[in-house]
Amino acid sequence: MEHLSYLSRMMADMAALEREFNVVTKLYSIAKDFDVKVDPEEFALYQTLAPSFQHLKVSNVQYC
């Protein structure tokens, strides 16, 4: 029973993380469209976001 509760919580957290990921992606797209200067360190972190998030989603699917 505890395992099912954990999986349910994890899926709810993934939905929230998915929304946040989409917001960040849209904000960086807007910044690019309007030539907003982004610090190189922040942009480097942004570039690691998509692969890291994809890896997290795959890991959760395998765990479930």
DSSP file (Angstrom, degrees, kcal/mol; ACC not computed):
  #  RESIDUE AA STRUCTURE BP1 BP2  ACC     N-H-->O    O-->H-N    N-H-->O    O-->H-N    TCO  KAPPA ALPHA  PHI   PSI    X-CA   Y-CA   Z-CA
    1    1 A M     >        0   0    0      0, 0.0     4,-1.9     0, 0.0     5,-0.2   0.000 360.0 360.0 360.0 -39.7    0.0    0.0    0.0
    2    2 A E  H  >  +     0   0    0      1,-0.2     4,-2.3     2,-0.2     5,-0.1   0.871 360.0  55.7 -63.2 -36.6    2.8    2.4    0.8
    3    3 A H  H  > S+     0   0    0      1,-0.2     4,-2.5     2,-0.2    -1,-0.2   0.907 106.8  49.1 -62.8 -42.9    4.3    1.8   -2.6
    4    4 A L  H  > S+     0   0    0      2,-0.2     4,-2.2     1,-0.2    -1,-0.2   0.883 110.2  51.2 -65.2 -38.1    1.1    2.8   -4.4
    5    5 A S  H  X S+     0   0    0     -4,-1.9     4,-2.3     2,-0.2    -1,-0.2   0.915 110.3  49.3 -63.1 -43.3    0.9    5.9   -2.3
    6    6 A Y  H  X S+     0   0    0     -4,-2.3     4,-2.6     2,-0.2    -2,-0.2   0.925 110.8  49.5 -62.3 -45.5    4.5    6.8   -3.2
    7    7 A L  H  X S+     0   0    0     -4,-2.5     4,-2.3     1,-0.2    -1,-0.2   0.888 110.3  51.1 -62.4 -39.4    3.8    6.2   -6.9
    8    8 A S  H  X S+     0   0    0     -4,-2.2     4,-2.0     2,-0.2    -1,-0.2   0.926 111.7  46.6 -63.1 -45.4    0.7    8.4   -6.8
    9    9 A R  H  X S+     0   0    0     -4,-2.3     4,-2.4     1,-0.2    -2,-0.2   0.902 111.7  52.0 -62.3 -41.6    2.7   11.2   -5.1
   10   10 A M  H  X S+     0   0    0     -4,-2.6     4,-2.4     1,-0.2    -2,-0.2   0.899 108.6  50.0 -64.4 -41.3    5.5   10.8   -7.7
   11   11 A M  H  X S+     0   0    0     -4,-2.3     4,-1.8     2,-0.2    -1,-0.2   0.888 110.7  49.8 -66.0 -38.1    3.0   11.1  -10.6
   12   12 A A  H  X S+     0   0    0     -4,-2.0     4,-1.7     2,-0.2    -2,-0.2   0.906 111.4  49.2 -65.5 -41.0    1.5   14.2   -9.1
   13   13 A D  H  X S+     0   0    0     -4,-2.4     4,-2.7     1,-0.2    -2,-0.2   0.883 108.0  54.5 -64.8 -38.2    4.9   15.7   -8.7
   14   14 A M  H  X S+     0   0    0     -4,-2.4     4,-2.5     1,-0.2    -1,-0.2   0.890 105.3  53.0 -64.0 -38.4    5.8   14.9  -12.3
   15   15 A A  H  X S+     0   0    0     -4,-1.8     4,-1.9     2,-0.2    -1,-0.2   0.917 111.3  46.0 -62.3 -42.8    2.7   16.7  -13.5
   16   16 A A  H  X S+     0   0    0     -4,-1.7     4,-2.2     2,-0.2    -2,-0.2   0.907 112.9  49.8 -66.1 -41.7    3.8   19.8  -11.6
   17   17 A L  H  X S+     0   0    0     -4,-2.7     4,-2.7     1,-0.2    -2,-0.2   0.871 107.7  54.7 -64.7 -36.4    7.4   19.5  -12.8
   18   18 A E  H  X S+     0   0    0     -4,-2.5     4,-2.2     2,-0.2    -1,-0.2   0.913 108.6  48.4 -62.2 -43.4    6.1   19.1  -16.4
   19   19 A R  H  X S+     0   0    0     -4,-1.9     4,-2.1     2,-0.2    -2,-0.2   0.926 112.9  47.6 -63.0 -44.6    4.2   22.4  -16.1
   20   20 A E  H  X S+     0   0    0     -4,-2.2     4,-2.5     1,-0.2    -2,-0.2   0.898 109.9  53.0 -63.7 -41.0    7.2   24.2  -14.6
   21   21 A F  H  X S+     0   0    0     -4,-2.7     4,-2.5     1,-0.2    -1,-0.2   0.921 109.4  49.3 -59.2 -44.7    9.4   22.8  -17.4
   22   22 A N  H  X S+     0   0    0     -4,-2.2     4,-2.3     2,-0.2    -1,-0.2   0.882 110.1  51.0 -63.8 -38.8    7.0   24.1  -20.0
   23   23 A V  H  X S+     0   0    0     -4,-2.1     4,-2.5     2,-0.2    -2,-0.2   0.943 111.9  46.4 -63.4 -48.0    7.0   27.6  -18.4
   24   24 A V  H  X S+     0   0    0     -4,-2.5     4,-2.3     1,-0.2     5,-0.2   0.914 112.3  51.0 -61.9 -43.1   10.8   27.8  -18.3
   25   25 A T  H  X S+     0   0    0     -4,-2.5     4,-1.9     1,-0.2    -1,-0.2   0.916 111.4  47.6 -61.3 -43.7   11.0   26.6  -21.9
   26   26 A K  H  X S+     0   0    0     -4,-2.3     4,-2.5     2,-0.2    -1,-0.2   0.898 110.1  52.7 -64.8 -40.4    8.5   29.2  -23.0
   27   27 A L  H  X S+     0   0    0     -4,-2.5     4,-2.5     1,-0.2    -2,-0.2   0.910 110.3  47.0 -63.3 -41.9   10.3   32.0  -21.1
   28   28 A Y  H  X S+     0   0    0     -4,-2.3     4,-2.1     2,-0.2    -1,-0.2   0.849 110.5  53.5 -68.4 -32.3   13.6   31.1  -22.8
   29   29 A S  H  X S+     0   0    0     -4,-1.9     4,-2.5    -5,-0.2    -2,-0.2   0.917 110.3  46.9 -65.5 -43.2   11.9   31.0  -26.1
   30   30 A I  H  X S+     0   0    0     -4,-2.5     4,-2.1     2,-0.2    -2,-0.2   0.918 110.4  52.8 -63.3 -43.7   10.5   34.5  -25.5
   31   31 A A  H  <>S+     0   0    0     -4,-2.5     5,-3.0     1,-0.2    -1,-0.2   0.902 111.4  46.7 -59.1 -40.9   13.9   35.7  -24.4
   32   32 A K  H ><5S+     0   0    0     -4,-2.1     3,-1.4     3,-0.2    -2,-0.2   0.923 110.1  52.6 -67.0 -44.3   15.4   34.4  -27.6
   33   33 A D  H 3<5S+     0   0    0     -4,-2.5    -1,-0.2     1,-0.3    -2,-0.2   0.842 116.7  39.0 -60.6 -34.4   12.7   36.0  -29.8
   34   34 A F  T 3<5S-     0   0    0     -4,-2.1    -1,-0.3    -5,-0.1    -2,-0.2   0.193 111.2-117.4-103.8  15.8   13.2   39.4  -28.2
   35   35 A D  T < 5 +     0   0    0     -3,-1.4     2,-0.4     1,-0.2    -3,-0.2   0.857  48.2 175.0  51.9  42.1   17.0   39.1  -28.0
   36   36 A V      < -     0   0    0     -5,-3.0     2,-0.3    -6,-0.2    -1,-0.2  -0.651  34.2-117.3 -78.1 130.2   17.1   39.3  -24.2
   37   37 A K        -     0   0    0     -2,-0.4     2,-0.4     1,-0.0    -1,-0.1  -0.531  31.9-169.3 -72.7 128.6   20.6   38.8  -22.9
   38   38 A V        -     0   0    0     -2,-0.3     5,-0.1   -10,-0.0    -1,-0.0  -0.972  30.4-106.2-118.7 132.2   20.9   35.7  -20.7
   39   39 A D     >  -     0   0    0     -2,-0.4     4,-2.5     1,-0.1     5,-0.2  -0.253  27.8-123.0 -54.5 140.6   24.0   35.1  -18.7
   40   40 A P  H  > S+     0   0    0      0, 0.0     4,-2.4     0, 0.0     5,-0.2   0.863 111.6  53.4 -56.2 -37.5   26.1   32.3  -20.2
   41   41 A E  H  > S+     0   0    0      2,-0.2     4,-2.0     1,-0.2     5,-0.1   0.914 110.0  47.0 -64.7 -42.1   26.0   30.3  -16.9
   42   42 A E  H  > S+     0   0    0      1,-0.2     4,-2.3     2,-0.2    -1,-0.2   0.900 112.5  49.7 -66.2 -39.8   22.2   30.5  -16.9
   43   43 A F  H  X S+     0   0    0     -4,-2.5     4,-2.2     2,-0.2    -2,-0.2   0.889 108.4  53.0 -66.5 -37.7   22.0   29.5  -20.5
   44   44 A A  H  X S+     0   0    0     -4,-2.4     4,-0.9    -5,-0.2    -1,-0.2   0.907 110.1  48.2 -62.4 -41.4   24.3   26.6  -19.9
   45   45 A L  H >X S+     0   0    0     -4,-2.0     3,-0.7     1,-0.2     4,-0.7   0.908 109.6  52.8 -64.1 -41.2   22.0   25.4  -17.1
   46   46 A Y  H >X S+     0   0    0     -4,-2.3     3,-1.1     1,-0.2     4,-0.8   0.892 103.7  57.3 -60.8 -39.4   19.0   25.8  -19.3
   47   47 A Q  H 3< S+     0   0    0     -4,-2.2    -1,-0.2     1,-0.3    -2,-0.2   0.757 106.4  49.5 -65.6 -23.4   20.7   23.7  -22.0
   48   48 A T  H <X S+     0   0    0     -4,-0.9     4,-1.9    -3,-0.7    -1,-0.3   0.597  94.0  79.5 -87.2 -10.9   21.0   20.8  -19.5
   49   49 A L  H <X S+     0   0    0     -3,-1.1     4,-2.9    -4,-0.7     5,-0.3   0.940  89.5  48.2 -64.8 -50.4   17.4   21.1  -18.4
   50   50 A A  H  X S+     0   0    0     -4,-0.8     4,-2.6     1,-0.2     5,-0.2   0.939 114.7  43.7 -61.5 -50.0   15.7   19.2  -21.3
   51   51 A P  H  > S+     0   0    0      0, 0.0     4,-2.3     0, 0.0    -1,-0.2   0.911 116.3  48.7 -62.5 -38.4   18.0   16.2  -21.2
   52   52 A S  H  X S+     0   0    0     -4,-1.9     4,-2.1     2,-0.2    -2,-0.2   0.917 113.0  46.6 -66.0 -42.5   17.9   16.0  -17.4
   53   53 A F  H  X S+     0   0    0     -4,-2.9     4,-2.4     2,-0.2    -1,-0.2   0.901 111.6  51.1 -67.6 -40.1   14.1   16.3  -17.4
   54   54 A Q  H  X S+     0   0    0     -4,-2.6     4,-2.4    -5,-0.3    -1,-0.2   0.916 109.7  50.4 -61.7 -42.6   13.8   13.6  -20.1
   55   55 A H  H  X S+     0   0    0     -4,-2.3     4,-2.5    -5,-0.2    -1,-0.2   0.900 109.5  51.5 -62.0 -40.8   16.0   11.3  -18.1
   56   56 A L  H  X S+     0   0    0     -4,-2.1     4,-2.2     2,-0.2    -2,-0.2   0.915 110.0  48.6 -62.1 -43.7   13.9   11.9  -15.0
   57   57 A K  H  X S+     0   0    0     -4,-2.4     4,-2.0     2,-0.2    -2,-0.2   0.915 112.4  47.9 -64.3 -42.4   10.7   11.0  -16.9
   58   58 A V  H  X S+     0   0    0     -4,-2.4     4,-2.3     1,-0.2    -1,-0.2   0.906 110.8  52.2 -64.3 -41.3   12.2    7.8  -18.4
   59   59 A S  H  X S+     0   0    0     -4,-2.5     4,-1.9     1,-0.2    -1,-0.2   0.895 109.6  49.0 -61.9 -40.5   13.5    6.8  -14.9
   60   60 A N  H  X S+     0   0    0     -4,-2.2     4,-2.2     2,-0.2    -1,-0.2   0.878 109.6  51.4 -68.2 -37.5   10.0    7.3  -13.4
   61   61 A V  H  < S+     0   0    0     -4,-2.0    -2,-0.2     1,-0.2    -1,-0.2   0.915 111.3  47.8 -65.1 -41.9    8.4    5.2  -16.2
   62   62 A Q  H  < S+     0   0    0     -4,-2.3    -1,-0.2     1,-0.2    -2,-0.2   0.860 111.6  51.1 -66.4 -34.7   10.9    2.4  -15.6
   63   63 A Y  H  <        0   0    0     -4,-1.9    -1,-0.2     1,-0.3    -2,-0.2   0.883 360.0 360.0 -70.0 -38.7   10.3    2.6  -11.9
   64   64 A C     <        0   0    0     -4,-2.2    -1,-0.3    -5,-0.1    -2,-0.2   0.511 360.0 360.0 -69.4 360.0    6.5    2.4  -12.2
